[in-house]
Amino acid sequence: MDRREFLNIGAGAAMATGFAGVLPGCAAAAAVSANNSDSPIHLKDGEEDGSPLRMRFLGTGAADWKGRDDRGELRRLSSVLLDSKVLIDFTPSDEDMLPEGIKPEVIFYTHSHGDHYNPAAALRLGLKRIHLGSTWIERAKADFDKTSKETGIKVPEIVPLSTGDKVTICGMTLTALPANHATGDLKEQTLMYLIEKQDVRVLYATDTGGIPAIAARLIGIDPHAKGKAITGLVMEATMGMDGDEDFRIFTHSSVKTVERTVHMLLREKRYLPQEGQPAYLTHMARTLHGTQAELDATLPPPLKAAYDGLEVTFKA
């Protein structure tokens, strides 16, 4: 598809993991059952509570980004840093985007694809804890043990997450939600996350084809069930502007998918962002998206393409 053409647009039961502890520089950590812009701001210890949620996009690209392309554009593989302490996904491509002196201690993985998951990169960070889906934890442990032997770096605690599990750590709570995405392991349940900090509720939805019904029900944005609205949205748009017939349709979202989702949630008052706060796109495929400048000029509001190094402050 020609780029100019598509730019022309007008659960399973929850399982309590039952651990508790204190990580250096973080608030007390505990997991419980789910049944019940723009300059860097680095938080000091003890400042987590009472402050907005800060998200730094380390990478915003899908798996087909292999360095800078012929347009001069570069997107690293998708990863975010929360309050300078917690990561969601991380690969070697993101290492140069960590602010100097910042050493995150916790990582949450969405799934095992290599553009999100890299044990060597994680071990080099000196992480204290790793969270990932319970459906592939034994495979992950084997990966980390192998990498530990190769690097001589000790493996941190690896904690399994099932759909609906909540982890409160570093002043925020992350809820594991089922994503609509598949890996080579047909038993693996991929995840996305609801990130909560006091009244701030941000849905980080990648990789996924739309928002599955169980995920919507768990976080309260299903119009058929009462729940608390989300106040921020970051959602993948791998398939591009007019990519609804792309082969990725079973496992990824297009810009139109995100736009329809946002419009419905706004109409139903299940998405109540701070005035002027966009819904951010991430995990954008090199072959299906224009440049950042083209996206800034053509994306329908309230959508905005995130970019590597963008820092966003989410408020209730």
Beta strands, then each sheet from edge to edge (+ up, - down):
strand 1: 20-22
strand 2: 28-32
strand 3: 53-59
strand 4: 79-82
strand 5: 86-88
strand 6: 106-108
strand 7: 129-133
strand 8: 157-161
strand 9: 166-169
strand 10: 172-178
strand 11: 191-197
strand 12: 200-205
strand 13: 232-236
strand 14: 279-282
strand 15: 303-305
strand 16: 311-314
sheet 1: 1+ 2- 9+ 10- 11+ 12- 13- 14- 15-
sheet 2: 8+ 7+ 6+ 5+ 4- 3+ 16-
end
